[in-house]
Amino acid sequence: MRLIEIITDAGYADTLSSIAEQHDIIDSWQGVAGEDGRVVFHMLVSDANRQPVIDALQNLLGASEKTRIIIQPVDAVLPRPGAPVESGRKLTSTGSQTREELYDKIARGAQLDSTFLLLVCLSTVVASVGLLEANVAVIVGAMVIAPLLGPNIALAFATSLGDRVLIWQAIKTNLTGMLVTLVMSVVTGRIWQGSLDNAEIMLRTDVGLAGVVLALASGAAAVLSLITGLSSALVGVMVAVALLPPAATLGMMLGSGQFSAAGGAALLLAVNVVCINLSAKLMFLFKGVRPRTWVEKNQARQSAAIYTTVWIVVLALLIITIVLRHRVLG
């Protein structure tokens, strides 16, 4: 449930009331027009109706520069709304989060700023120390920080909406984060005087078909937790399909000249990235995350077809590589 606050010209008041009646919202009320001619209109909207209401408001008020639509969370309402949803009515909500709420949340994870770079550097240090010391608790700590998960989820989300700006932002942020991690870990591998053959490092120099299934399931779970608002579930996803430990392992193996082991780490990293993006994309499609206008939907369909095909082909090639690698290495 959300409280939608619309600040707009008083002349829209009757139309807003019609939208409220049409979508059978829980309650609505409006304030008195201010000196600037604008009025504040409130709608208390259920999860099932929230996305259609937001779409209707954008269609009506999207071109008005004086309009602001604010979506606020609601912890509880008394008395509790108990009216059931009409049978046979199609629900177009994506869950407990609207497309707009998801956009704000996911786009923040794709921002390439000093905070993201600092998180990448710190998590790389934590992951490297944990791997070198074979300390599972420290490695899990690096997994939970998980700065590289955000731009990958953002990439899948952006292609669902056909948002080219966010697509390129997510790609740029992802590549920058990976590059920073690899550079730092290569330097670590060059200067480290001890061995790099402990169990935790070796664990991340190989991947099997079970790892592919795990990565696919984890990527889908990450998106589902975002859509439903259960962000606490993301912690488990971060641990299940981590990107930083294999990236750090890849860099350290390259730095120490162990190229065969580096190839295994690169394969694990590639599988995790591809599976997260593919399963996240499919989950967004399954939950009905799509643009609002016809033109945007057409662009999104083209983007989705290309994006999904590319990831499926890459995943197939990775699976073939995994099978061949296991046969060669015995």
N, C-alpha and C positions, 0 to 999 in steps of 0.2 A: 504494500500500500504506500502511496506517495501523496503529498500535498503539492499540487501544481499551482503556482502563483503567477498570474498573468497581469503584467502592467502595460496597459495600452490605452489608446484613445477611447473616451467614453462612448463614442458612436458605435463601437463594436460590442457593447454590453448585451444587446438583444441577441446578436448572433452567437455570442459565447454561451448565453443561456440555452439557445437551441442546440449547440454542440453538447452541452451537459445533458440535456434531455435525450438527445439522440443516442448517446452512448451509455445511458442509464448509470451515471456515476453515483457514488454513495451520497455525496452532498456538495452543494456549491453556495457561495455567497459573495457579495461584492461590497466594496467600500464606497465612500463618497468621492466624487471627482475632485481632483486637486486644482490648484491655480494654473497648472500647465495643461489642463484639459484631459489628463489621464486618470484612469480609474484602476483600482486593484481588484482583480477577480480571482477568487480561490475555488479550486476544485479538489475534492477528496476522492481519489481514484484508486480502484482496486488493481492488483497486478494484472488481471486478465484484460482489463480495458485500457491500461495505461498507454501502450504503444499506439493504438488507434486514436486515442485522444490527442496525444502529442502530434501525430501526423496531421490530424484535422486542424489543430492550432497552427502548425507551420504552413499548411496550405492557405489558411486564412490570413495569417499575420506575418508570414515570412518576409514580405517585401517592406514592412513598416519599420523604419529606423528607430521609431520611438517605442517600440515594443520590446519587452523583456519577458521571457518565460523561464521561471525558476522552479526546479524540481527539488523538493525537500523530503527527506526521509521521515516516516511516521513510526514511532515506537509502539504506540497503542492508541486506540480510540474507544471511548465509552459513550453510549452503550456499543457493544461490539456489533458490527454489521453482519447480519446472518442471512441475508437474502441469497439463495443459490443462483448460480449462473443458469440462464435459460438453456434447456436441453436443445441440442442441435446447433447451438450458436458456435460459430468458428472463432477460436481464440487466436489472435495474431500476436500476442505477447511472446517475447523470447524467454520468459521466465520471470524472475523478480527484478530484472534489470532491462531498461529500455535501450534501444539502439544508441540514443544520445548519451545516456549514462555510461554505457560501455565504452563509447568513443572517448569520453573524457578520461576514464580510468585507464584504458589500454594505451591511448596516445601518450600518456605520461611515461609509460615504460619504454617508448621509442625515442625519447628526447636525448639528443647528444649534447650533454652539457657537462659542466665540471663535476656535478654530483655523480653522474653515471660513470665518468672516467675514474673518479676516486674510488667508487665502489668496485669497479673492475680491477683496479690496482690492488686494493686491499684484499679482495676475495682471491686474487691470484697469489698474493703473498701467503694468505691463510691456506689455500689449497696446496701450494708448493711445500710449505712447512709440514703440513699434515701428511703429504705423500712421502716426503723424504724421511720423516720420523715414523712412518707407518702408524700414525695416530688416527684411528677411525673417528674419534670425537671431533678432532680438528677438521678433518675432511668434510664431515657432515656440516660443520659450521660454515665452510665455504659454499657447500651446496645450498644452504638456506639463504645466504646472501643473494645468490642467483641473479646477478644483473643481466646476464645474457638471455634469460628466458623472456623478458619483457619485449625486446624487439622482434623475437621470433613469433610470439603470439600476435603482436601488432601487425606483422606482415600478413599473417593469415586473415586477420580481421579486415585489414585494408583492402585485400583482394575481394573479400565478400561484399564490400561496398563499392568497389571500383574506384577507390580514392587513391589516385596516382601520387599525390603529394605525400600521403602517409606511407604508401608503398616504398617510395624512394627514401623517405626519412628512416623507415625501419631497416631497410637494406644498408644504408650508410651507417646507422648506429650499430647494427649487428657486425658488419665488417670491421669497423673501428674497434669495437670491443674485442673481437677475436684477435685482431692484429696486436693490440696492446698486450693481451694475455700471452700470445705466442712470443713476442719480443722479450717480455720479462722472463718467461720460463726458459727460453733459449739461453739467455744470459745466465740464469740459475744453473742450467745444465753444464754450461761451459766452466763455471767457477767452482762447482761442487766437487769436492775431492773424494767423497765417499762413493759407495756403490749405489746403483739404481736398480737393484734386482729384488727389492723386498716385495712382499705379497701384495700390498696395496697398489704399488706401481704396476706390477705385472698383471694384476687384475684388469687394468685399464689399457692393456696393450692387445686385447683380443675381444672379439664380439661374436656371438652366435645368433642363431635364428630366434632364440628365446629373448635376446636383447632387442631384436626388432619388434617383437610383440609387446614387450614391456614399454618401449618408447612410444609406440602407437597408442597404447592404452593410457599412458601418462599424459600425452598431449591432449587427448580427448578429455581426460579428467580435469586438466588445467582450465580448458575453456568452459566446461560445465560448471566448475566452481566459480568462475567469474560471472557467468550468465545468471546463476542462481543466487549470487551474492554470498556464497559460502567461501569467503577468501581464506579462511583458516585451512581449508583442504589443500591450498596451494603449497603449503609447507611439505606435505607428503609427496606432492608431485615434484617439487624441487629436488628432493632427496632421491626419488625413484629414477628420474631421468636427468641427471646433472650434466651440464655442459662444461663447466670450468675444470673439474679434475681431469677429464680426458684431454682437454685443450692444454692444460699445464703439463700433463704427461707427454703429449706430443712435442711440446717445445723443449722439455728437458731431454728427451731422447734425441731430438735433432741436435741440441747443443752438445751432447756427449758423443755424438757420432754413431748411435745405435739405430741405424735406419730401418732395420727390419721391425724392431719394436715400435719405432715411430710410425711405421705404416699401419700397424695394428691399432695404435691410438688414434690415428687419423681416420681409420675406418669406423671406429666406435663413435668418434665425434660426428662424422658425417651421417651415420645412421641416426643418431639422436636428433640432429638438426632437421634432417629430412622427415623423420617420423613425427616430430613435434609439429612441423608446419603442415604436413599432409593431414594428420588426424585432427588438428585444430581447425583446419579449413573445412573438413567434412562435418565436424560438429557444429560449426557456425551455420553451415547450410542446413543441417538437420534441424537446428533450433529456429530456423527461419530468419536469421539475421540478414537483412537485405536493405538496399536503399529505399527512399520514399518515392521519388519521382520515376516516371517511365524511362526518361533519358538515362538517369543514373542506373536503373535496373538493367538496361540494355548494355551499358558499359561494364557493369559488374558481371553480367553473364559471360561476356567475352574474356574479361580478366580471369574469372573463375575457371573457365575451360582451359585456358593456357596454363594457368598456375597449377591446377590439379594434374593435368597431363604431364607437365614437366616433372613434378614431384614423384608421380607414379613411375615414370620411366627411370628417373634417377634411383628410386628405391629398388626397382627391379635389377638395375645394374649393380647396386651395392650388394644385394642378396646373392647374385651370381658371383661377385668378387669374394664374398664371405665363404661360400661353398668351395670355390677353387682354392682359396687360401688355406682352408682347413685340410683339403686333400693334399696340397703340396707340403704343408708343414707336418702332416700326419697326425 
